[in-house]
């Protein structure tokens, strides 16, 4: 696998996608992840856990290209509504194209907005979701409080996030793997162990009856999403001076060799937390 280098204005490019020279490529990674069968299964299990019901009005904060929103539209049906907001106009332009076919199943609308300042009246939605978003925002509690504000009493606020403190990946060089995986996460994210804090965020925002679902992304064949994820980790390790380019390439080649022998394993924990607005 080749090492790819990318520039970013912020260590976490998702903080300001439109400022990135690779904005279109970032958008494409969302669709690649969404197409991965294991990702699709854990995403749909989370929506059942919330649950998303027929006829509901559902808001997704940080909707990206609409991967989750299209699943929500199929669940709420024609009597429901699926509303997505995202701060990136580049990503929203792609989302509008990709969501057109799903508009026959439900009312889908998309708006440019910051999750910390939602442009909606209080108690407008039956449920508000943020899927793999909280990891990337500067003030997570403010976003969750906004989600609670626009959710009706008795409605649900639901968060799902990966946790970079719980990743298992096979590699012959364990020390190098730890340096790259943990070192990159620590330099990009304010809180790399985001998933495990979701129940606490809901409680701090005043939600009640908080429940937790733990799920696992598993890959033994090096799916395109996994390959891209590891390549980005390698490129960032070089960018942050954790390893040189030769070591990063050697690390990636180690995965290729494992796949050829049928010994590749990558697992990543995802946590879904749901609370009820009192």
N, C-alpha and C positions, 0 to 999 in steps of 0.2 A: 504494500500500500504506500503511495507517495505521501510525503509530508506536505501539507498545505499551510501556507503562511497567510495571515490576514491581519489587517490593521483595524484598530478600534479606538474610538475616542474615549470610551469608558472601558474598564476591564471587562464589564459585562455588556456585550453589544445590545442585549435586549432592553437595556435602560433607555436607549434612544436609537431605534432601528433606522429611522430615516436619515440619521447622520452618518450611517455606516456606508462605506463604498461597496459592501457586499450585501446590501439590503435585500435584493432580489434572491440571492442565494440563501439568506436566512429564512426568507419566506418559504422557499422550496423545502428546507429541512422540516418545516412543520407538516407539510403534506407527506413527505417521506416517512416521518414518524407515524402519522395517522394511518398510512397504508399498511404498516407492519402488523401482522395478525395478532401477535401477543399484545401490542399496544391497543389495538381495537378492542380486544376482549376485556382488558382491565379498564378501559375507558367506559365501556358499556356496563360493566359490573358496577362501577361507581355511580352511573346515572340511575341504575336500578336501586342502589343503596340510598340515594337521596330521599325519596324517589321522585322522578319526573313523571307527572301524570297527564293523561289526555285532557286537553282543554286548558292547560295551565299557561300562565304568562311567565316566561322565564328570561332572565337577564344573564348573559355571560360577560364578565369583565375580563378584558384581555383576550378577546375571541380569536385573535390571529387570523388565519386564512379561513376559519369557519369549520374546522374539522369536527369539533365538539358540537357546534351550533347546528350542523346538518343532522347529527344524531338526535339532538334535542327536537328539531323540527319534526322528525319522523315520529317521535314519542308524543308530542303535544297535539299533532294533527291539525286539521283545518280550523277547529274551534279554538285553538291555542295560538300563542305568539312566541317567537324566538327572537330576542333582541340581543345584538352583539355590539360591544364597544371596544375600541382599541385606539391607542394614541398614534399608531403608525398609519399614515395615509398610503404609503407604499403597500403595506400588507392589506389594508382595507380594499384597495383597488383590485387586488387579486381575489380577496374574499367575495366581493360582489359578483365577479365572474363565476367563481366556483359554486356559489350558493344559488345561482339562477335555477338549475334543475330542481333543487329541493323546494323552491317556493310553491310548487304545486301541492306539496304535502302540508304546508303550514305558512303562516305569515312570518316572513323573516325580514328584519330590518337591521341595518348596520349604521353606526355613527362613530365619528372620531371623538373620543373623550378620554380623559384621564380617570382611572379608577378611584383616585383620591378626591375627585370633584365630579360626581356623576350628575348629568343634566336631566334628572328626573325628579318628580314630586315624591314625597314620602309615601310608603305603603303601596307602591304601584304594582309590584310583582309578587307572584306566588312563590318564586324561588330565585335566588341569585347565586351564580356559580363563578368560581375562579379556578381554572384547571392549569396547572404548571405555570402559575403567574406569581404567587406570593414570594417565591425564591428570588424574583427579579426586581421587586419594587423597593423603593427607598424607605417607605413608612408603611409596613404591612398592616398595623393596627388601624391606621387611618382608612385604608382601603376597606378593611373588613367592617368597620363602623359605617362607612358609606353604603356598603352592600346591605347591612342590616337596616339602615334608614329607609332604603327604597323597597324593602320587603315588608309585606303586610303582616300584622300580628297573626301568629300561627303558621306563617310561612317559613321556609327553610333557607338558610345560608350554608353553602357547601363549598369546601376547599379541597383540592387535590394537588399534591406536590410530590416530586421525587426527593430523595434524601441522599446526598452525596457522601454521607458518612456510612452508608450501608450499601456498598457496591462490592461484588465479588467477581473477579475476572482472573482466569488462568493465564499464567505467563511464567516462563522459566526463570526470569529475573525478577524476583519479588521485591527486592530493594528498589530497583529502578521503577517498577510499577507503582510502588507506594509513593516515591518521590514525585512522579508525574501526576498521579490521580489526586492525591491529597494536596500536593503543592499547588496545582492549578486551581482546584476548587477554592482553596483558602485565599487565593489572590483575586479571584473573580467575584465571589459572593460574600456579602456581609455576614450571612448565616448559611453556610453550606449544608447544615443539617436541618434544612427547612421543614421537611415533612413531619418530623416528630413534634414540632411546636404548634401544629395547626389546631389541635383541641384547645390548647391554652389561649390562642388568639381568639377563638370563638367565645370562650368564656370571658376574656377581657373585654370583648365588644358587647357583652350583655346577653349573649345567646344562652338558651337553656336546653336541657335534654341532649347534650352533646354526645355523639356516637362516633366511633372510629372504625375504619375499614383499612386493613393492611393488605396490600397486594404486591405482586412481584412481576417485574418484566424479566423474562428469561429468553436467552438466545444461545443456541449451540451450533449455529451455522454461519455466523457473522452476517446477519441481515444488513441491508444498506443503511438503515438507521444506526445500528451498532458501529458499523465501519466508519460512518461519518462522525459519530460521537468520539471514537478513539482517535481518529485523525485530527479532530479539533483539539483534543487534549494534547496530542503530540506537538501540534503547531504552537499552542499556547505555552507549553513547557519551554520551547525554544525562545519564544517571545519574552517570557519572564526570566530567562537566564537560568532555569532549573537544570537543563541539559543542553548539550550542543546538538546540531542538526544530525550528526552521524549517530548519536545515541538514540535520538528520537526515531530515526529510520530503522535502527536495529530493533527497537521496541515494537514498532509496527510489523516488521518482518516476522517477529516471534509469533504474533497472532496468526499470520498467514500460514506459518508452518503447523501450528496447532490445528487449524481448520482442515488442512490437508490430511492430518492423521485422525480426524474425528474427535479431537480432545478439547475443542474450544468451549468455554462456558463463560457467559456474562449474565449476571443477575443484578437487578437494581430494585430497591424497595420504593413503592409508592404508597403514600398515606392519604386516605380520604377522610375528612371530618365534616360532620353535619350538625348544625344546631338549629333550634327553633326560636323564632323571635317571639318574646313574650307580649 
